[in-house]
Amino acid sequence: MAKTNGKAELRNVKVGIQTEETAEIRSGVQEGDRVIVAGQDALQNGGAIRIQGQESGQQAAMR
């Protein structure tokens, strides 16, 4: 999850139905949470991030 202080926060999630392109997240995030969708494999808990598209709130990516 992308916190507003420019840091990443590791969250455990419960995954439901999965396809090749999507996954249902059953718990671990709430509506309005900013989920990191690019670069998360190399990111550590508390690592610095830069929010892209902050005005629209679309996504956060590690830089």
PDB file with one MODEL, atoms N, CA, C and O in Angstrom:
MODEL        1
ATOM      1  N   MET A   1       0.841  -1.154   0.000  1.00  0.00           N
ATOM      2  CA  MET A   1       0.000   0.000   0.000  1.00  0.00           C
ATOM      3  C   MET A   1       0.894   1.227   0.000  1.00  0.00           C
ATOM      4  O   MET A   1       1.962   1.225   0.611  1.00  0.00           O
ATOM      5  N   ALA A   2       0.459   2.265  -0.680  1.00  0.00           N
ATOM      6  CA  ALA A   2       1.189   3.527  -0.725  1.00  0.00           C
ATOM      7  C   ALA A   2       0.625   4.462   0.342  1.00  0.00           C
ATOM      8  O   ALA A   2      -0.542   4.850   0.285  1.00  0.00           O
ATOM      9  N   LYS A   3       1.452   4.815   1.300  1.00  0.00           N
ATOM     10  CA  LYS A   3       1.020   5.744   2.344  1.00  0.00           C
ATOM     11  C   LYS A   3       1.231   7.169   1.857  1.00  0.00           C
ATOM     12  O   LYS A   3       2.019   7.398   0.940  1.00  0.00           O
ATOM     13  N   THR A   4       0.548   8.116   2.451  1.00  0.00           N
ATOM     14  CA  THR A   4       0.635   9.500   2.012  1.00  0.00           C
ATOM     15  C   THR A   4       1.970  10.148   2.353  1.00  0.00           C
ATOM     16  O   THR A   4       2.267  11.231   1.848  1.00  0.00           O
ATOM     17  N   ASN A   5       2.785   9.512   3.202  1.00  0.00           N
ATOM     18  CA  ASN A   5       4.086  10.077   3.563  1.00  0.00           C
ATOM     19  C   ASN A   5       5.195   9.664   2.598  1.00  0.00           C
ATOM     20  O   ASN A   5       6.372   9.886   2.883  1.00  0.00           O
ATOM     21  N   GLY A   6       4.837   9.067   1.462  1.00  0.00           N
ATOM     22  CA  GLY A   6       5.823   8.667   0.466  1.00  0.00           C
ATOM     23  C   GLY A   6       6.530   7.370   0.786  1.00  0.00           C
ATOM     24  O   GLY A   6       7.608   7.099   0.256  1.00  0.00           O
ATOM     25  N   LYS A   7       5.935   6.569   1.647  1.00  0.00           N
ATOM     26  CA  LYS A   7       6.506   5.276   2.029  1.00  0.00           C
ATOM     27  C   LYS A   7       5.539   4.155   1.660  1.00  0.00           C
ATOM     28  O   LYS A   7       4.328   4.358   1.566  1.00  0.00           O
ATOM     29  N   ALA A   8       6.106   2.975   1.456  1.00  0.00           N
ATOM     30  CA  ALA A   8       5.294   1.788   1.173  1.00  0.00           C
ATOM     31  C   ALA A   8       4.985   1.071   2.478  1.00  0.00           C
ATOM     32  O   ALA A   8       5.793   1.086   3.407  1.00  0.00           O
ATOM     33  N   GLU A   9       3.825   0.450   2.547  1.00  0.00           N
ATOM     34  CA  GLU A   9       3.442  -0.350   3.710  1.00  0.00           C
ATOM     35  C   GLU A   9       3.036  -1.739   3.234  1.00  0.00           C
ATOM     36  O   GLU A   9       2.121  -1.886   2.424  1.00  0.00           O
ATOM     37  N   LEU A  10       3.720  -2.749   3.743  1.00  0.00           N
ATOM     38  CA  LEU A  10       3.404  -4.129   3.391  1.00  0.00           C
ATOM     39  C   LEU A  10       2.086  -4.527   4.042  1.00  0.00           C
ATOM     40  O   LEU A  10       1.872  -4.279   5.229  1.00  0.00           O
ATOM     41  N   ARG A  11       1.213  -5.140   3.270  1.00  0.00           N
ATOM     42  CA  ARG A  11      -0.063  -5.633   3.784  1.00  0.00           C
ATOM     43  C   ARG A  11      -0.259  -7.067   3.335  1.00  0.00           C
ATOM     44  O   ARG A  11       0.006  -7.398   2.179  1.00  0.00           O
ATOM     45  N   ASN A  12      -0.713  -7.911   4.223  1.00  0.00           N
ATOM     46  CA  ASN A  12      -1.118  -9.263   3.852  1.00  0.00           C
ATOM     47  C   ASN A  12      -2.547  -9.199   3.348  1.00  0.00           C
ATOM     48  O   ASN A  12      -3.398  -8.554   3.962  1.00  0.00           O
ATOM     49  N   VAL A  13      -2.813  -9.861   2.238  1.00  0.00           N
ATOM     50  CA  VAL A  13      -4.150  -9.881   1.662  1.00  0.00           C
ATOM     51  C   VAL A  13      -4.609 -11.318   1.481  1.00  0.00           C
ATOM     52  O   VAL A  13      -3.796 -12.234   1.354  1.00  0.00           O
ATOM     53  N   LYS A  14      -5.917 -11.499   1.470  1.00  0.00           N
ATOM     54  CA  LYS A  14      -6.506 -12.802   1.173  1.00  0.00           C
ATOM     55  C   LYS A  14      -7.009 -12.743  -0.262  1.00  0.00           C
ATOM     56  O   LYS A  14      -7.847 -11.910  -0.606  1.00  0.00           O
ATOM     57  N   VAL A  15      -6.488 -13.638  -1.094  1.00  0.00           N
ATOM     58  CA  VAL A  15      -6.822 -13.654  -2.518  1.00  0.00           C
ATOM     59  C   VAL A  15      -7.946 -14.649  -2.766  1.00  0.00           C
ATOM     60  O   VAL A  15      -7.925 -15.765  -2.249  1.00  0.00           O
ATOM     61  N   GLY A  16      -8.927 -14.235  -3.561  1.00  0.00           N
ATOM     62  CA  GLY A  16     -10.040 -15.098  -3.935  1.00  0.00           C
ATOM     63  C   GLY A  16      -9.828 -15.652  -5.334  1.00  0.00           C
ATOM     64  O   GLY A  16      -8.797 -16.262  -5.618  1.00  0.00           O
ATOM     65  N   ILE A  17     -10.787 -15.444  -6.188  1.00  0.00           N
ATOM     66  CA  ILE A  17     -10.755 -15.953  -7.562  1.00  0.00           C
ATOM     67  C   ILE A  17      -9.656 -15.256  -8.351  1.00  0.00           C
ATOM     68  O   ILE A  17      -9.494 -14.038  -8.274  1.00  0.00           O
ATOM     69  N   GLN A  18      -8.896 -16.054  -9.118  1.00  0.00           N
ATOM     70  CA  GLN A  18      -7.822 -15.512  -9.938  1.00  0.00           C
ATOM     71  C   GLN A  18      -7.968 -15.961 -11.384  1.00  0.00           C
ATOM     72  O   GLN A  18      -8.398 -17.080 -11.664  1.00  0.00           O
ATOM     73  N   THR A  19      -7.604 -15.074 -12.291  1.00  0.00           N
ATOM     74  CA  THR A  19      -7.480 -15.417 -13.705  1.00  0.00           C
ATOM     75  C   THR A  19      -6.050 -15.066 -14.114  1.00  0.00           C
ATOM     76  O   THR A  19      -5.245 -14.665 -13.273  1.00  0.00           O
ATOM     77  N   GLU A  20      -5.736 -15.214 -15.386  1.00  0.00           N
ATOM     78  CA  GLU A  20      -4.398 -14.850 -15.855  1.00  0.00           C
ATOM     79  C   GLU A  20      -4.137 -13.355 -15.719  1.00  0.00           C
ATOM     80  O   GLU A  20      -2.985 -12.940 -15.596  1.00  0.00           O
ATOM     81  N   GLU A  21      -5.188 -12.541 -15.740  1.00  0.00           N
ATOM     82  CA  GLU A  21      -5.026 -11.092 -15.747  1.00  0.00           C
ATOM     83  C   GLU A  21      -5.505 -10.391 -14.486  1.00  0.00           C
ATOM     84  O   GLU A  21      -5.110  -9.250 -14.246  1.00  0.00           O
ATOM     85  N   THR A  22      -6.330 -11.020 -13.681  1.00  0.00           N
ATOM     86  CA  THR A  22      -6.900 -10.351 -12.509  1.00  0.00           C
ATOM     87  C   THR A  22      -6.900 -11.269 -11.295  1.00  0.00           C
ATOM     88  O   THR A  22      -6.766 -12.487 -11.411  1.00  0.00           O
ATOM     89  N   ALA A  23      -7.052 -10.659 -10.144  1.00  0.00           N
ATOM     90  CA  ALA A  23      -7.178 -11.418  -8.899  1.00  0.00           C
ATOM     91  C   ALA A  23      -8.153 -10.684  -7.988  1.00  0.00           C
ATOM     92  O   ALA A  23      -8.085  -9.463  -7.849  1.00  0.00           O
ATOM     93  N   GLU A  24      -9.043 -11.423  -7.380  1.00  0.00           N
ATOM     94  CA  GLU A  24      -9.993 -10.865  -6.416  1.00  0.00           C
ATOM     95  C   GLU A  24      -9.278 -10.785  -5.058  1.00  0.00           C
ATOM     96  O   GLU A  24      -8.737 -11.780  -4.577  1.00  0.00           O
ATOM     97  N   ILE A  25      -9.282  -9.600  -4.450  1.00  0.00           N
ATOM     98  CA  ILE A  25      -8.710  -9.424  -3.113  1.00  0.00           C
ATOM     99  C   ILE A  25      -9.878  -9.395  -2.133  1.00  0.00           C
ATOM    100  O   ILE A  25     -10.688  -8.468  -2.139  1.00  0.00           O
ATOM    101  N   ARG A  26      -9.950 -10.427  -1.290  1.00  0.00           N
ATOM    102  CA  ARG A  26     -11.091 -10.593  -0.385  1.00  0.00           C
ATOM    103  C   ARG A  26     -10.916  -9.828   0.925  1.00  0.00           C
ATOM    104  O   ARG A  26     -11.907  -9.432   1.539  1.00  0.00           O
ATOM    105  N   SER A  27      -9.688  -9.614   1.361  1.00  0.00           N
ATOM    106  CA  SER A  27      -9.448  -8.829   2.575  1.00  0.00           C
ATOM    107  C   SER A  27      -8.016  -8.323   2.572  1.00  0.00           C
ATOM    108  O   SER A  27      -7.169  -8.835   1.840  1.00  0.00           O
ATOM    109  N   GLY A  28      -7.749  -7.318   3.391  1.00  0.00           N
ATOM    110  CA  GLY A  28      -6.404  -6.770   3.531  1.00  0.00           C
ATOM    111  C   GLY A  28      -6.256  -5.352   3.025  1.00  0.00           C
ATOM    112  O   GLY A  28      -5.309  -4.655   3.388  1.00  0.00           O
ATOM    113  N   VAL A  29      -7.186  -4.920   2.188  1.00  0.00           N
ATOM    114  CA  VAL A  29      -7.220  -3.528   1.728  1.00  0.00           C
ATOM    115  C   VAL A  29      -8.650  -3.020   1.823  1.00  0.00           C
ATOM    116  O   VAL A  29      -9.607  -3.794   1.821  1.00  0.00           O
ATOM    117  N   GLN A  30      -8.769  -1.713   1.904  1.00  0.00           N
ATOM    118  CA  GLN A  30     -10.088  -1.095   1.989  1.00  0.00           C
ATOM    119  C   GLN A  30     -10.270  -0.132   0.833  1.00  0.00           C
ATOM    120  O   GLN A  30      -9.301   0.294   0.204  1.00  0.00           O
ATOM    121  N   GLU A  31     -11.504   0.203   0.562  1.00  0.00           N
ATOM    122  CA  GLU A  31     -11.807   1.173  -0.478  1.00  0.00           C
ATOM    123  C   GLU A  31     -11.052   2.462  -0.182  1.00  0.00           C
ATOM    124  O   GLU A  31     -11.060   2.951   0.948  1.00  0.00           O
ATOM    125  N   GLY A  32     -10.407   3.004  -1.197  1.00  0.00           N
ATOM    126  CA  GLY A  32      -9.646   4.238  -1.046  1.00  0.00           C
ATOM    127  C   GLY A  32      -8.163   4.019  -0.788  1.00  0.00           C
ATOM    128  O   GLY A  32      -7.375   4.952  -0.943  1.00  0.00           O
ATOM    129  N   ASP A  33      -7.753   2.796  -0.395  1.00  0.00           N
ATOM    130  CA  ASP A  33      -6.333   2.498  -0.217  1.00  0.00           C
ATOM    131  C   ASP A  33      -5.638   2.589  -1.569  1.00  0.00           C
ATOM    132  O   ASP A  33      -6.209   2.218  -2.595  1.00  0.00           O
ATOM    133  N   ARG A  34      -4.420   3.077  -1.568  1.00  0.00           N
ATOM    134  CA  ARG A  34      -3.623   3.154  -2.794  1.00  0.00           C
ATOM    135  C   ARG A  34      -2.734   1.925  -2.858  1.00  0.00           C
ATOM    136  O   ARG A  34      -1.811   1.767  -2.060  1.00  0.00           O
ATOM    137  N   VAL A  35      -3.022   1.067  -3.807  1.00  0.00           N
ATOM    138  CA  VAL A  35      -2.298  -0.192  -3.970  1.00  0.00           C
ATOM    139  C   VAL A  35      -1.184   0.013  -4.991  1.00  0.00           C
ATOM    140  O   VAL A  35      -1.409   0.566  -6.068  1.00  0.00           O
ATOM    141  N   ILE A  36       0.008  -0.435  -4.646  1.00  0.00           N
ATOM    142  CA  ILE A  36       1.145  -0.311  -5.549  1.00  0.00           C
ATOM    143  C   ILE A  36       1.036  -1.420  -6.601  1.00  0.00           C
ATOM    144  O   ILE A  36       0.963  -2.603  -6.268  1.00  0.00           O
ATOM    145  N   VAL A  37       1.028  -1.017  -7.868  1.00  0.00           N
ATOM    146  CA  VAL A  37       0.801  -1.974  -8.956  1.00  0.00           C
ATOM    147  C   VAL A  37       1.978  -2.089  -9.910  1.00  0.00           C
ATOM    148  O   VAL A  37       1.924  -2.873 -10.857  1.00  0.00           O
ATOM    149  N   ALA A  38       3.038  -1.327  -9.682  1.00  0.00           N
ATOM    150  CA  ALA A  38       4.230  -1.413 -10.537  1.00  0.00           C
ATOM    151  C   ALA A  38       5.466  -1.282  -9.661  1.00  0.00           C
ATOM    152  O   ALA A  38       5.579  -0.346  -8.869  1.00  0.00           O
ATOM    153  N   GLY A  39       6.388  -2.218  -9.804  1.00  0.00           N
ATOM    154  CA  GLY A  39       7.636  -2.168  -9.061  1.00  0.00           C
ATOM    155  C   GLY A  39       7.579  -2.764  -7.673  1.00  0.00           C
ATOM    156  O   GLY A  39       8.551  -2.675  -6.923  1.00  0.00           O
ATOM    157  N   GLN A  40       6.460  -3.370  -7.315  1.00  0.00           N
ATOM    158  CA  GLN A  40       6.293  -3.880  -5.961  1.00  0.00           C
ATOM    159  C   GLN A  40       7.210  -5.048  -5.630  1.00  0.00           C
ATOM    160  O   GLN A  40       7.479  -5.293  -4.454  1.00  0.00           O
ATOM    161  N   ASP A  41       7.696  -5.771  -6.625  1.00  0.00           N
ATOM    162  CA  ASP A  41       8.570  -6.921  -6.364  1.00  0.00           C
ATOM    163  C   ASP A  41       9.897  -6.507  -5.732  1.00  0.00           C
ATOM    164  O   ASP A  41      10.463  -7.259  -4.939  1.00  0.00           O
ATOM    165  N   ALA A  42      10.394  -5.330  -6.071  1.00  0.00           N
ATOM    166  CA  ALA A  42      11.680  -4.862  -5.549  1.00  0.00           C
ATOM    167  C   ALA A  42      11.521  -3.939  -4.342  1.00  0.00           C
ATOM    168  O   ALA A  42      12.518  -3.468  -3.795  1.00  0.00           O
ATOM    169  N   LEU A  43      10.319  -3.682  -3.931  1.00  0.00           N
ATOM    170  CA  LEU A  43      10.047  -2.726  -2.866  1.00  0.00           C
ATOM    171  C   LEU A  43      10.057  -3.391  -1.501  1.00  0.00           C
ATOM    172  O   LEU A  43       9.565  -4.508  -1.342  1.00  0.00           O
ATOM    173  N   GLN A  44      10.618  -2.699  -0.517  1.00  0.00           N
ATOM    174  CA  GLN A  44      10.628  -3.202   0.855  1.00  0.00           C
ATOM    175  C   GLN A  44       9.644  -2.399   1.692  1.00  0.00           C
ATOM    176  O   GLN A  44       9.324  -1.257   1.362  1.00  0.00           O
ATOM    177  N   ASN A  45       9.164  -3.005   2.784  1.00  0.00           N
ATOM    178  CA  ASN A  45       8.266  -2.314   3.705  1.00  0.00           C
ATOM    179  C   ASN A  45       8.948  -1.045   4.201  1.00  0.00           C
ATOM    180  O   ASN A  45      10.073  -1.105   4.697  1.00  0.00           O
ATOM    181  N   GLY A  46       8.293   0.087   4.076  1.00  0.00           N
ATOM    182  CA  GLY A  46       8.854   1.368   4.491  1.00  0.00           C
ATOM    183  C   GLY A  46       9.715   2.023   3.433  1.00  0.00           C
ATOM    184  O   GLY A  46      10.264   3.101   3.659  1.00  0.00           O
ATOM    185  N   GLY A  47       9.844   1.378   2.268  1.00  0.00           N
ATOM    186  CA  GLY A  47      10.651   1.935   1.190  1.00  0.00           C
ATOM    187  C   GLY A  47      10.029   3.191   0.607  1.00  0.00           C
ATOM    188  O   GLY A  47       8.811   3.368   0.630  1.00  0.00           O
ATOM    189  N   ALA A  48      10.878   4.055   0.088  1.00  0.00           N
ATOM    190  CA  ALA A  48      10.415   5.309  -0.506  1.00  0.00           C
ATOM    191  C   ALA A  48       9.721   5.046  -1.841  1.00  0.00           C
ATOM    192  O   ALA A  48      10.175   4.221  -2.635  1.00  0.00           O
ATOM    193  N   ILE A  49       8.633   5.746  -2.076  1.00  0.00           N
ATOM    194  CA  ILE A  49       7.891   5.660  -3.334  1.00  0.00           C
ATOM    195  C   ILE A  49       7.537   7.058  -3.806  1.00  0.00           C
ATOM    196  O   ILE A  49       7.590   8.024  -3.044  1.00  0.00           O
ATOM    197  N   ARG A  50       7.175   7.147  -5.078  1.00  0.00           N
ATOM    198  CA  ARG A  50       6.670   8.394  -5.640  1.00  0.00           C
ATOM    199  C   ARG A  50       5.317   8.085  -6.250  1.00  0.00           C
ATOM    200  O   ARG A  50       5.198   7.167  -7.062  1.00  0.00           O
ATOM    201  N   ILE A  51       4.310   8.831  -5.874  1.00  0.00           N
ATOM    202  CA  ILE A  51       2.947   8.613  -6.370  1.00  0.00           C
ATOM    203  C   ILE A  51       2.812   9.240  -7.754  1.00  0.00           C
ATOM    204  O   ILE A  51       3.095  10.424  -7.935  1.00  0.00           O
ATOM    205  N   GLN A  52       2.377   8.440  -8.729  1.00  0.00           N
ATOM    206  CA  GLN A  52       2.097   8.944 -10.070  1.00  0.00           C
ATOM    207  C   GLN A  52       0.607   9.165 -10.198  1.00  0.00           C
ATOM    208  O   GLN A  52      -0.181   8.391  -9.655  1.00  0.00           O
ATOM    209  N   GLY A  53       0.207  10.201 -10.904  1.00  0.00           N
ATOM    210  CA  GLY A  53      -1.214  10.469 -11.097  1.00  0.00           C
ATOM    211  C   GLY A  53      -1.897  10.811  -9.795  1.00  0.00           C
ATOM    212  O   GLY A  53      -3.054  10.442  -9.587  1.00  0.00           O
ATOM    213  N   GLN A  54      -1.200  11.512  -8.909  1.00  0.00           N
ATOM    214  CA  GLN A  54      -1.741  11.797  -7.582  1.00  0.00           C
ATOM    215  C   GLN A  54      -3.048  12.570  -7.641  1.00  0.00           C
ATOM    216  O   GLN A  54      -3.930  12.359  -6.808  1.00  0.00           O
ATOM    217  N   GLU A  55      -3.186  13.467  -8.619  1.00  0.00           N
ATOM    218  CA  GLU A  55      -4.428  14.225  -8.718  1.00  0.00           C
ATOM    219  C   GLU A  55      -5.631  13.315  -8.945  1.00  0.00           C
ATOM    220  O   GLU A  55      -6.704  13.545  -8.388  1.00  0.00           O
ATOM    221  N   SER A  56      -5.447  12.285  -9.764  1.00  0.00           N
ATOM    222  CA  SER A  56      -6.561  11.386 -10.051  1.00  0.00           C
ATOM    223  C   SER A  56      -6.597  10.197  -9.101  1.00  0.00           C
ATOM    224  O   SER A  56      -7.594   9.476  -9.055  1.00  0.00           O
ATOM    225  N   GLY A  57      -5.517   9.980  -8.335  1.00  0.00           N
ATOM    226  CA  GLY A  57      -5.470   8.880  -7.384  1.00  0.00           C
ATOM    227  C   GLY A  57      -5.491   7.513  -8.037  1.00  0.00           C
ATOM    228  O   GLY A  57      -5.996   6.557  -7.448  1.00  0.00           O
ATOM    229  N   GLN A  58      -4.952   7.402  -9.244  1.00  0.00           N
ATOM    230  CA  GLN A  58      -5.062   6.155  -9.985  1.00  0.00           C
ATOM    231  C   GLN A  58      -4.088   5.083  -9.541  1.00  0.00           C
ATOM    232  O   GLN A  58      -4.498   3.938  -9.345  1.00  0.00           O
ATOM    233  N   GLN A  59      -2.788   5.413  -9.370  1.00  0.00           N
ATOM    234  CA  GLN A  59      -1.858   4.364  -9.011  1.00  0.00           C
ATOM    235  C   GLN A  59      -0.606   4.948  -8.387  1.00  0.00           C
ATOM    236  O   GLN A  59      -0.324   6.140  -8.512  1.00  0.00           O
ATOM    237  N   ALA A  60       0.139   4.086  -7.713  1.00  0.00           N
ATOM    238  CA  ALA A  60       1.426   4.466  -7.156  1.00  0.00           C
ATOM    239  C   ALA A  60       2.473   3.525  -7.724  1.00  0.00           C
ATOM    240  O   ALA A  60       2.233   2.325  -7.861  1.00  0.00           O
ATOM    241  N   ALA A  61       3.607   4.059  -8.046  1.00  0.00           N
ATOM    242  CA  ALA A  61       4.681   3.233  -8.593  1.00  0.00           C
ATOM    243  C   ALA A  61       5.993   3.587  -7.920  1.00  0.00           C
ATOM    244  O   ALA A  61       6.244   4.749  -7.600  1.00  0.00           O
ATOM    245  N   MET A  62       6.820   2.592  -7.711  1.00  0.00           N
ATOM    246  CA  MET A  62       8.120   2.811  -7.113  1.00  0.00           C
ATOM    247  C   MET A  62       9.017   3.526  -8.118  1.00  0.00           C
ATOM    248  O   MET A  62       9.007   3.210  -9.308  1.00  0.00           O
ATOM    249  N   ARG A  63       9.777   4.470  -7.638  1.00  0.00           N
ATOM    250  CA  ARG A  63      10.763   5.176  -8.472  1.00  0.00           C
ATOM    251  C   ARG A  63      12.091   5.172  -7.785  1.00  0.00           C
ATOM    252  O   ARG A  63      13.062   5.713  -8.314  1.00  0.00           O
TER     253      ARG A  63
ENDMDL
END
